[in-house]
Amino acid sequence: MEIMIRDDIRKLVEKAIKELGFKVSGVLVEEPREKTHGDYATNVAMVIGKEDPMKIANLINSKFEIRNSKFLDKVEVVKPGFINFFVSRKYLQKQVGNILKEKEKFGDLKIGKGKK
């Protein structure tokens, strides 16, 4: 589940960057050191570096459709240009139901199909 959420956030950020006309090779989305800073964060606005990172982070944030998000409750921009993501409790609670339903099969991935 964590990998799926992280990948979904990365895709949202990449889409926003592309729409804004910025170019960056790879978007890093990771867990912040402090839980008060959200469930995930990216420093992509500081990596782009053409302008003020706070301005870039706010531009990127403006592209997110949080009201219609299936998994995000809130996104915030903080100095010096981090974008913090807060996963919806409703989404997480739904995942608990999926875990109970799928039991040992939950999280099985078919990546690699037995190949290294």
C-alpha positions in Angstrom: 0.0 0.0 0.0 2.8 2.4 0.9 4.5 1.9 -2.5 1.2 2.6 -4.3 0.5 5.8 -2.4 4.0 7.0 -2.9 3.8 6.2 -6.6 0.5 8.0 -6.9 1.8 11.1 -5.3 4.9 11.0 -7.5 2.6 10.8 -10.6 0.5 13.8 -9.3 3.7 15.9 -8.9 5.1 14.9 -12.2 1.9 15.8 -14.0 1.8 19.2 -12.3 5.4 19.8 -13.2 4.8 18.9 -16.8 1.7 21.2 -17.0 3.7 24.1 -15.6 6.5 23.5 -18.2 9.2 22.6 -15.7 11.6 19.8 -16.3 13.2 17.6 -13.7 14.7 14.1 -13.9 13.0 12.0 -11.3 10.7 13.2 -8.5 11.6 12.0 -5.0 8.7 11.4 -2.6 9.7 10.2 0.8 8.5 10.1 4.4 9.4 13.2 6.3 11.5 12.9 9.5 8.8 14.4 11.6 5.3 13.0 11.4 3.8 16.5 11.9 5.1 17.3 8.4 2.7 14.8 6.8 2.8 11.2 5.6 5.0 12.0 2.5 6.9 15.0 1.2 8.9 16.1 -1.8 11.6 18.7 -2.3 11.1 18.9 -6.0 10.5 22.7 -5.9 14.0 23.2 -4.5 15.5 20.9 -7.2 13.9 22.8 -10.1 15.6 25.9 -8.8 14.8 28.4 -11.5 12.9 30.7 -9.2 12.0 31.0 -5.5 11.3 27.4 -4.3 8.3 28.6 -2.3 6.8 30.1 -5.4 7.4 26.9 -7.4 6.0 24.7 -4.6 2.8 26.8 -4.5 2.5 26.7 -8.3 2.8 22.9 -8.2 0.3 22.7 -5.3 -2.2 24.8 -7.2 -2.4 22.0 -9.8 -3.6 19.3 -7.3 -7.3 18.5 -7.2 -7.4 17.6 -3.5 -11.2 18.0 -3.2 -11.6 15.0 -5.6 -8.6 13.0 -4.3 -9.3 9.4 -3.4 -6.4 9.2 -1.0 -5.2 12.7 0.1 -6.7 14.7 2.8 -4.4 17.7 2.7 -1.4 19.1 0.9 0.7 22.0 2.3 3.7 24.0 1.2 6.3 24.9 3.9 9.6 26.7 3.9 12.0 26.4 2.2 9.9 24.8 -0.5 8.8 21.4 0.7 5.4 20.0 -0.4 3.8 17.8 2.4 1.1 15.3 1.7 -1.4 14.0 4.3 -3.1 10.7 3.5 -6.8 10.6 4.2 -7.9 8.6 7.2 -11.0 7.4 5.3 -8.7 5.9 2.6 -6.5 4.2 5.2 -9.6 2.8 7.0 -10.8 1.4 3.7 -7.4 -0.3 3.2 -7.8 -2.1 6.5 -11.0 -3.6 5.2 -9.1 -4.7 2.0 -6.4 -6.3 4.2 -8.9 -8.2 6.2 -10.7 -9.3 3.0 -7.6 -10.4 1.1 -5.7 -11.8 4.1 -2.3 -13.2 3.0 -2.8 -12.2 -0.6 -2.9 -8.5 0.3 0.0 -6.7 -1.2 1.0 -9.5 -3.5 2.7 -7.9 -6.5 3.4 -9.6 -9.8 6.4 -7.5 -10.4 9.2 -9.5 -12.0 7.0 -12.6 -12.3 9.6 -14.7 -10.5 12.6 -13.2 -12.3 15.4 -11.3 -10.7 
